[in-house]
């Protein structure tokens, strides 16, 4: 339950106003009663009911508008000459909630019904001039209540827009700063790693031309430099993704397979089961898993073929990538950055991932991602 301006819960504040209006209306009705037009118990009950109905004006402004209006007409017809204060509160609440047309229609009806109810009860039979003055006063109060509700509604809307604009501006500044840091790191690290990589490649090339043995450490440095450069480019590309580019997902898997074929990997894509929509986060994760798996198969495992299978199961999306690379059964996979990234993405979605050598040679990446299938 929200708190009001002075720390009072909104519900308690509504009840305080409702009880206050009901009490004031009842006191006014009792003090101004006339034996000729005694409203009796029904009239006083309607006075109290109209005020207490205001306790629900935030949750149900239109029903409260109708209830307070009927109560006002009822106690006027019963002979109680009390201003329709509760109805004015209801008009204010309805307009503030955005129901302007309903409030105007109800108020026009009230302006016609209240004088008739008063005349029917014997109140205000002193002439046409008095009736006109009373109608003008009621109209003025209704306009004031509606104007107050509309003014507050517009003020709240402008405050919400201002808050939303501030949040968007802060998010934009954070994105710009993140991209700036990423570019600085990328430029600095890429420059240093490129020097290391070039020096290692030159040393390997010179050693091979001379027929000398190339140290394993030098080959490791060469490979690490290539991998670090690739990871830096991939990281910067991810940070540059500001949401304006279309997200990569299941529809882009054929492109991945075609690119794998272009670099010499005989890759195939198979879709099993009845296709249905999946959350965007699941689609992006599947895309990254397939992308990383095909890249590893082509560049690191020296695979010649790879198969990608996407299976639509009830409540689950099954992803499996098999290759015929150099991984041998019984050897543990090295937990590189790509494999760790796969596990983190799948775990974040509540799924399971298995990656390792398969029987007969090669490597398998198998992920099961939970999805909520829409009918």
LINTA-V9724 format. One record per residue. N is the residue number from 1. RES is the residue in one letter. OMEGA is omega in whole degrees, -180 to 180 (999 if undefined). Layout:
BEGIN
n: (N;N)
res: (RES;RES)
omega: (OMEGA;OMEGA)
END
This chain:
BEGIN
n: (1;2;3;4;5;6;7;8;9;10;11;12;13;14;15;16;17;18;19;20;21;22;23;24;25;26;27;28;29;30;31;32;33;34;35;36;37;38;39;40;41;42;43;44;45;46;47;48;49;50;51;52;53;54;55;56;57;58;59;60;61;62;63;64;65;66;67;68;69;70;71;72;73;74;75;76;77;78;79;80;81;82;83;84;85;86;87;88;89;90;91;92;93;94;95;96;97;98;99;100;101;102;103;104;105;106;107;108;109;110;111;112;113;114;115;116;117;118;119;120;121;122;123;124;125;126;127;128;129;130;131;132;133;134;135;136;137;138;139;140;141;142;143;144;145;146;147;148;149;150;151;152;153;154;155;156;157;158;159;160;161;162;163;164;165;166;167;168;169;170;171;172;173;174;175;176;177;178;179;180;181;182;183;184;185;186;187;188;189;190;191;192;193;194;195;196;197;198;199;200;201;202;203;204;205;206;207;208;209;210;211;212;213;214;215;216;217;218;219;220;221;222;223;224;225;226;227;228;229;230;231;232;233;234;235;236;237;238;239;240;241;242;243;244;245;246;247;248;249;250;251;252;253;254;255;256;257;258;259;260;261;262;263;264;265;266;267;268;269;270;271;272;273;274;275;276;277;278;279;280;281;282;283;284;285;286;287;288;289;290;291;292;293;294;295;296;297;298;299;300;301;302;303;304;305;306;307;308;309;310;311;312;313;314;315;316;317;318;319;320;321;322;323;324;325;326;327;328;329;330;331;332;333;334;335;336;337;338;339;340;341;342;343;344;345;346;347;348;349;350;351;352;353;354;355;356;357;358;359;360;361;362;363;364;365;366;367;368;369;370;371;372;373;374;375)
res: (X;X;X;X;X;X;X;X;X;X;X;X;X;X;X;X;X;X;X;X;X;X;X;X;X;X;X;X;X;X;X;X;X;X;X;X;X;X;X;X;X;X;X;X;X;X;X;X;X;X;X;X;X;X;X;X;X;X;X;X;X;X;X;X;X;X;X;X;X;X;X;X;X;X;X;X;X;X;X;X;X;X;X;X;X;X;X;X;X;X;X;X;X;X;X;X;X;X;X;X;X;X;X;X;X;X;X;X;X;X;X;X;X;X;X;X;X;X;X;X;X;X;X;X;X;X;X;X;X;X;X;X;X;X;X;X;X;X;X;X;X;X;X;X;X;X;X;X;X;X;X;X;X;X;X;X;X;X;X;X;X;X;X;X;X;X;X;X;X;X;X;X;X;X;X;X;X;X;X;X;X;X;X;X;X;X;X;X;X;X;X;X;X;X;X;X;X;X;X;X;X;X;X;X;X;X;X;X;X;X;X;X;X;X;X;X;X;X;X;X;X;X;X;X;X;X;X;X;X;X;X;X;X;X;X;X;X;X;X;X;X;X;X;X;X;X;X;X;X;X;X;X;X;X;X;X;X;X;X;X;X;X;X;X;X;X;X;X;X;X;X;X;X;X;X;X;X;X;X;X;X;X;X;X;X;X;X;X;X;X;X;X;X;X;X;X;X;X;X;X;X;X;X;X;X;X;X;X;X;X;X;X;X;X;X;X;X;X;X;X;X;X;X;X;X;X;X;X;X;X;X;X;X;X;X;X;X;X;X;X;X;X;X;X;X;X;X;X;X;X;X;X;X;X;X;X;X;X;X;X;X;X;X;X;X;X;X;X;X;X;X;X;X;X;X)
omega: (-178;180;179;-175;-177;177;179;177;-175;180;178;178;178;179;178;178;-179;180;179;179;179;180;180;179;180;178;179;179;179;-178;-177;-177;-180;-178;-180;-178;-180;-177;-179;-177;179;180;179;178;178;176;-179;-178;178;179;-178;179;-179;179;-178;-172;178;-177;-176;-175;-178;175;178;177;180;-178;-179;178;179;178;-180;178;-178;-178;171;179;179;177;179;-177;-179;178;-177;-178;-180;180;177;176;-179;177;178;-179;-179;179;178;179;177;-179;-176;-177;180;-180;180;-180;180;-178;176;178;180;180;178;-173;-175;178;179;179;180;179;-179;-179;-178;177;171;175;-176;173;-176;-178;-180;-180;178;179;179;179;178;179;178;179;-180;180;178;178;180;180;179;179;178;178;180;179;180;178;179;179;178;179;178;178;178;178;178;179;178;178;178;179;179;178;179;179;179;178;179;178;179;180;178;180;178;179;-180;179;179;179;-179;-178;-177;-177;-180;180;-178;-179;179;178;179;-177;-179;179;179;-180;178;-180;178;-178;-179;-180;-179;179;179;-179;-179;177;180;-179;179;179;179;177;178;178;179;-179;179;177;177;-179;180;178;180;-179;179;178;180;179;179;179;179;180;178;-179;-177;179;-179;178;-180;-179;178;-177;-176;-179;-178;179;177;178;178;-179;179;179;177;178;-178;180;173;179;179;-174;177;179;-180;177;-179;178;-180;-175;177;-178;176;178;-178;-180;178;179;178;180;178;180;-178;179;-180;-180;-179;-179;180;178;179;-179;-175;-171;-171;-177;-178;-179;177;-179;176;179;178;179;176;-178;176;179;177;178;-176;171;-175;-179;-179;177;179;174;-180;-178;-172;180;-179;179;178;177;-179;178;177;-176;179;-177;-180;-180;177;178;176;-177;-180;180;-178;180;180;180;180;-179;-179;179;173;-179;179;179;180;180;-179;180;-180;-174;-180;170;-175;-179;174;-176;179;177;175;-178;178;-178;999)
END
